[in-house]
Amino acid sequence: MKKLVVVGQGYVGLPLALEAVSAGYDVIGYDVDVRRVKRLATADSYVEDISDGRLGEALASGHYRPTYDEADCSGYDVAVITVPTPLKDGTPDLSFVEAASRSLGARLERGACVILESTTYPGTTEELVRPILEESSGLLAGRDFHLGYSPERIDPGNSRYTLLNTPKVVSGIDAASLAAVSEFYGSIVERTVPVSGTREAEMVKLMENTFRHVNIALVNELAMFAADLGIDIWEALDAASTKPFGFMRFNPGPGVGGHCLPVDPSYLAWDVKRRVGTAFRFVELANDVNDHMPEYVVRRLTLALNQLGQSVNGRRILLIGLAYKPNTSDARESPALVVAERLLALGAKVRAVEPYVDADWLELPIALVELTAREVEAADAVVILTDHSNLDYDLITSHARYVLDTRHRISGRSVEHL
Ligand SMILES: NC(=O)c1ccc[n+]([C@@H]2O[C@H](COP(=O)([O-])OP(=O)(O)OC[C@H]3O[C@@H](n4cnc5c(N)ncnc54)[C@H](O)[C@@H]3O)[C@@H](O)[C@H]2O)c1
């Protein structure tokens, strides 16, 4: 049985680890977060796509072992790095990838295969990971071990497209590495898509996310103009979406969040600036529009309250959803938090209905409450920011005095859309 180490047991690493167990690997789930590892060891999942039951089965099989002890990573055949790649002061922070590479390099053996999955700028696998692995192991990539990159396409909360049935782009630093990386993923997912080099594979992920980021910005800007022009952007979108070719629907909203969209395009922009000396103008523009959206939501709410003869100061505002997208507990970079922060700064009493995000995680003085008729009636305004599907929206429609719905989830006399 082959030994796999997955470095980082988060939204990306944990699902991969468990699928690999099902595919017949002996899996070490290595993470530096002791609290997370302890939760995993007691079958307490913090990734909503992974049920406690599924985690429990993997643990019971004896082929999945979560650990924070680096020594457990020794003797691996394949290792995959799925650690965070955030921005620090607007520039890529690769410190987690570097640390993970050092951990694996120290335990690298001849014939093993190391794969980077973390989203990053083109060149990272060859220029950053490779030298660290070679230096800490004394081995040579290509000659002694295989090295490759495979972008992650996981979409938390999406039950239709999972790790298994989403084609997986694979690459290697040479033909033998590509073969090793393809063989590994080929044993887990339904379809692999080989590309000729790691830089192309790194580019794939950034291209996909920049595409989304730019198109969301486009529709957000259109939504703002449409509101000023008295045009129903949602109706126009519904109609445009009937075109069977040449149009892809993106919806306006309160901004972009999560680990990917607000971050990844800036990795590419940083790289382009560094290597080519040119600004990636689409990304700069999209950042500008999308970053502005929470402010726009607050302005729309302020105007609406003003029309009712009220100010934001002292008003009780009920926010629906704080996660960055529906049906996930991930609130990293969530625009809903920026909206909440701005409203608090203006003196509003902010409460929120958020069934998924852990209250301990929130740093803002927001009361997390249940969605009840009383709660809705007591609010001066309700703002739908994330439309989780397990909430009773009829209750909001029938009891709210005023609703600003940024997701076009409900309609009614007291409801305004973005
Ligand atoms: N979440 C997504 O939907 C998604 C989708 C595609 C790609 N990605 C990319 O995948 C990567 C991981 O994202 P994620 O959402 O799984 O992050 P995450 O924060 O959920 O998980 C990362 C884990 O890595 C651990 N970690 C950090 N440094 C470590 C180290 N040196 N050794 C071992 N463990 C370490 C952290 O403690 C954490 O548990 C990022 O590059 C992200 O951009 C994420």
The ligand as an SDF file (V2000), in Angstrom:
LIG
                    3D

 44 48  0  0  0  0  0  0  0  0999 V2000
  -11.0230   26.6690   -0.2570 N   0  0  0  0  0  0  0  0  0  0  0  0
  -11.1670   26.5820   -1.5560 C   0  0  0  0  0  0  0  0  0  0  0  0
  -12.2900   26.5750   -2.0540 O   0  0  0  0  0  0  0  0  0  0  0  0
   -9.9830   26.4660   -2.5010 C   0  0  0  0  0  0  0  0  0  0  0  0
  -10.2360   26.1110   -3.8300 C   0  0  0  0  0  0  0  0  0  0  0  0
   -9.1790   25.9850   -4.7080 C   0  0  0  0  0  0  0  0  0  0  0  0
   -7.8920   26.2430   -4.2590 C   0  0  0  0  0  0  0  0  0  0  0  0
   -7.6490   26.6020   -2.9620 N   0  0  0  0  0  0  0  0  0  0  0  0
   -6.2590   26.8250   -2.6080 C   0  0  0  0  0  0  0  0  0  0  0  0
   -5.7920   25.7210   -1.8450 O   0  0  0  0  0  0  0  0  0  0  0  0
   -4.9000   26.1500   -0.8250 C   0  0  0  0  0  0  0  0  0  0  0  0
   -5.4150   25.7240    0.5360 C   0  0  0  0  0  0  0  0  0  0  0  0
   -6.6700   26.3360    0.7730 O   0  0  0  0  0  0  0  0  0  0  0  0
   -7.6810   25.8400    1.8700 P   0  0  0  0  0  0  0  0  0  0  0  0
   -8.9530   26.5400    1.6150 O   0  0  0  0  0  0  0  0  0  0  0  0
   -7.6790   24.3570    1.9750 O   0  0  0  0  0  0  0  0  0  0  0  0
   -6.9810   26.4590    3.1910 O   0  0  0  0  0  0  0  0  0  0  0  0
   -7.3280   26.1130    4.7260 P   0  0  0  0  0  0  0  0  0  0  0  0
   -6.8870   27.3120    5.4990 O   0  0  0  0  0  0  0  0  0  0  0  0
   -8.7180   25.6070    4.8450 O   0  0  0  0  0  0  0  0  0  0  0  0
   -6.3570   24.8980    5.0600 O   0  0  0  0  0  0  0  0  0  0  0  0
   -4.9840   24.9830    5.0440 C   0  0  0  0  0  0  0  0  0  0  0  0
   -4.4330   24.2070    6.2190 C   0  0  0  0  0  0  0  0  0  0  0  0
   -3.0130   24.1950    6.1090 O   0  0  0  0  0  0  0  0  0  0  0  0
   -2.4850   24.2110    7.4370 C   0  0  0  0  0  0  0  0  0  0  0  0
   -1.0740   24.5940    7.3760 N   0  0  0  0  0  0  0  0  0  0  0  0
   -0.5360   25.8310    7.2280 C   0  0  0  0  0  0  0  0  0  0  0  0
    0.8140   25.7420    7.1690 N   0  0  0  0  0  0  0  0  0  0  0  0
    1.1310   24.4450    7.2930 C   0  0  0  0  0  0  0  0  0  0  0  0
    2.3600   23.7200    7.3030 C   0  0  0  0  0  0  0  0  0  0  0  0
    3.5180   24.3360    7.1600 N   0  0  0  0  0  0  0  0  0  0  0  0
    2.3200   22.3820    7.4670 N   0  0  0  0  0  0  0  0  0  0  0  0
    1.1440   21.7380    7.6170 C   0  0  0  0  0  0  0  0  0  0  0  0
   -0.0500   22.3580    7.6020 N   0  0  0  0  0  0  0  0  0  0  0  0
   -0.0590   23.6960    7.4370 C   0  0  0  0  0  0  0  0  0  0  0  0
   -3.3980   25.1670    8.1650 C   0  0  0  0  0  0  0  0  0  0  0  0
   -3.3100   24.9730    9.5710 O   0  0  0  0  0  0  0  0  0  0  0  0
   -4.7640   24.7970    7.5860 C   0  0  0  0  0  0  0  0  0  0  0  0
   -5.4340   23.8340    8.3760 O   0  0  0  0  0  0  0  0  0  0  0  0
   -4.7670   27.6480   -1.0060 C   0  0  0  0  0  0  0  0  0  0  0  0
   -3.6770   27.9280   -1.8300 O   0  0  0  0  0  0  0  0  0  0  0  0
   -6.0460   28.0270   -1.7120 C   0  0  0  0  0  0  0  0  0  0  0  0
   -5.9090   29.2030   -2.4810 O   0  0  0  0  0  0  0  0  0  0  0  0
   -8.6740   26.7100   -2.0800 C   0  0  0  0  0  0  0  0  0  0  0  0
  1  2  1  0
  2  3  2  0
  2  4  1  0
  4  5  1  0
  4 44  2  0
  5  6  2  0
  6  7  1  0
  7  8  2  0
  8  9  1  0
  8 44  1  0
  9 10  1  0
  9 42  1  0
 10 11  1  0
 11 12  1  0
 11 40  1  0
 12 13  1  0
 13 14  1  0
 14 15  2  0
 14 16  1  0
 14 17  1  0
 17 18  1  0
 18 19  2  0
 18 20  1  0
 18 21  1  0
 21 22  1  0
 22 23  1  0
 23 24  1  0
 23 38  1  0
 24 25  1  0
 25 26  1  0
 25 36  1  0
 26 27  1  0
 26 35  1  0
 27 28  2  0
 28 29  1  0
 29 30  1  0
 29 35  2  0
 30 31  1  0
 30 32  2  0
 32 33  1  0
 33 34  2  0
 34 35  1  0
 36 37  1  0
 36 38  1  0
 38 39  1  0
 40 41  1  0
 40 42  1  0
 42 43  1  0
M  CHG  2   8   1  16  -1
M  END
$$$$
